[in-house]
Amino acid sequence: MESSELCVVESASVTMNTKNNRGHIILTHEKDIGNYLNVENIDDCLKHEVLRNPWVPNTIYDFKSELKSGRTRAFRYQWLQENGSWLTYSALEGVKGAFCRICVLFKPSIHRGVQGGFIIKPFNKYKDFHASSKIHLSSNWHTESMSRTKDFMDIMNCKKIIVIEQVNSGLHKEI
């Protein structure tokens, strides 16, 4: 994509139905981060839109209805407000939980260890949310993804020229 192209993402996004464990239908959205787990080659315009404006459950969303057996602490809407620059919640069946949208969309390479909660599977040990989110934010994985996200956003917002355009510009100057 050339940096001079404009992205047009329809404001009326595709809506999908999924059910919570009480059988209530929940309307989710194409911008639910769960749709992009382990997906390669996401359209740049859609990726840009999901980074800027991800699907967020409404304020009356019933997180307690999604508690797994043996768990007593539910996700809190307040965490989305406090950590909105990176934290996203997915309501899709099978991947319900907290994710780092930066690490999902710009999946970091594995140098050692195993990527888990926030990156390739939902984080849902909510009693450990604060400690685990601090660990995630300081991890090499998150740092790498943040760097790639910043470069991507700079290109998409026309603050940085993509490499091929830089090379072409340099060739034109030499000629």
MARDOMAR-417877 format. One record per residue (C-alpha): residue in three letters; x, y, z. Coordinates in steps of 0.05 Angstrom, whole numbers, padded with zeros to 5 digits, always signed. Layout:
<recs>
ALAXYZ...
</recs>
This chain:
<recs>
MET+00000+00000+00000GLU+00027+00068-00017SER+00026+00118+00039SER-00013+00167-00004GLU-00072+00119-00009LEU-00130+00131+00038CYS-00163+00076+00077VAL-00238+00074+00075VAL-00269+00028+00127GLU-00344+00025+00128SER-00373+00051+00193ALA-00428+00000+00190SER-00385-00061+00204VAL-00404-00133+00197THR-00439-00159+00259MET-00437-00231+00281ASN-00477-00269+00332THR-00446-00310+00387LYS-00476-00337+00451ASN-00450-00331+00522ASN-00453-00390+00569ARG-00523-00370+00592GLY-00549-00375+00521HIS-00557-00300+00511ILE-00539-00276+00441ILE-00483-00226+00440LEU-00471-00184+00379THR-00397-00181+00364HIS-00363-00147+00308GLU-00312-00156+00253LYS-00265-00113+00295ASP-00267-00163+00354ILE-00193-00180+00364GLY-00211-00254+00369ASN-00222-00254+00294TYR-00147-00241+00282LEU-00113-00293+00325ASN-00060-00328+00283VAL-00084-00293+00220GLU-00030-00270+00172ASN-00037-00217+00118ILE-00092-00175+00150ASP-00111-00118+00104ASP-00073-00055+00125CYS-00135-00012+00127LEU-00171-00061+00172LYS-00110-00070+00216HIS-00105+00006+00223GLU-00178+00010+00241VAL-00174-00046+00293LEU-00114-00012+00325ARG-00149+00055+00328ASN-00221+00033+00341PRO-00227-00040+00365TRP-00292-00072+00384VAL-00306-00058+00458PRO-00363-00090+00498ASN-00414-00039+00522THR-00413-00016+00594ILE-00469-00064+00614TYR-00435-00126+00585ASP-00441-00184+00634PHE-00370-00209+00643LYS-00391-00250+00704SER-00434-00294+00659GLU-00369-00318+00626LEU-00334-00343+00689LYS-00303-00411+00680SER-00316-00463+00733GLY-00273-00453+00794ARG-00259-00380+00778THR-00287-00325+00821ARG-00260-00261+00790ALA-00288-00233+00725PHE-00259-00185+00675ARG-00273-00113+00693TYR-00295-00060+00643GLN-00252-00010+00681TRP-00189-00046+00657LEU-00207-00028+00585GLN-00212+00045+00605GLU-00147+00044+00643ASN-00107+00003+00591GLY-00143+00021+00527SER-00079+00035+00487TRP-00065-00039+00484LEU-00118-00080+00521THR-00177-00109+00482TYR-00231-00159+00501SER-00257-00213+00455ALA-00328-00240+00463LEU-00320-00293+00409GLU-00336-00363+00432GLY-00273-00403+00445VAL-00228-00342+00454LYS-00266-00300+00504GLY-00218-00259+00546ALA-00167-00204+00547PHE-00116-00193+00492CYS-00061-00144+00474ARG-00086-00121+00406ILE-00016-00096+00389CYS+00015-00165+00399VAL-00043-00200+00363LEU-00039-00155+00302PHE+00037-00152+00302LYS+00054-00220+00329PRO+00124-00219+00357SER+00176-00271+00338ILE+00191-00325+00388HIS+00263-00322+00412ARG+00252-00365+00473GLY+00194-00385+00517VAL+00122-00395+00499GLN+00074-00340+00480GLY+00010-00347+00518GLY-00042-00302+00549PHE-00053-00234+00516ILE-00018-00256+00451ILE-00041-00323+00423LYS-00094-00342+00473PRO-00140-00302+00518PHE-00115-00280+00585ASN-00169-00299+00635LYS-00134-00308+00703TYR-00164-00243+00725LYS-00142-00247+00797ASP-00071-00238+00770PHE-00090-00185+00719HIS-00049-00127+00746ALA+00016-00166+00757SER+00009-00204+00691SER-00005-00141+00651LYS+00057-00107+00680ILE+00099-00168+00661HIS+00068-00168+00591LEU+00081-00094+00580SER+00154-00101+00599SER+00165-00164+00557ASN+00210-00166+00496TRP+00150-00192+00457HIS+00108-00131+00472THR+00167-00084+00460GLU+00179-00114+00391SER+00105-00110+00373MET+00101-00037+00397SER+00160-00019+00353ARG+00127-00051+00292THR+00061-00018+00309LYS+00092+00050+00314ASP+00126+00042+00246PHE+00060+00018+00216MET+00020+00075+00246ASP+00071+00126+00222ILE+00065+00100+00151MET-00011+00097+00154ASN-00014+00167+00182CYS+00035+00192+00129LYS+00089+00210+00180LYS+00137+00160+00150ILE+00148+00138+00078ILE+00149+00063+00065VAL+00215+00033+00045ILE+00199+00022-00029GLU+00180+00096-00036GLN+00245+00117-00001VAL+00285+00075-00050ASN+00247+00102-00110SER+00256+00173-00085GLY+00331+00162-00077LEU+00336+00134-00147HIS+00299+00193-00177LYS+00347+00242-00142GLU+00407+00205-00170ILE+00380+00208-00241
</recs>
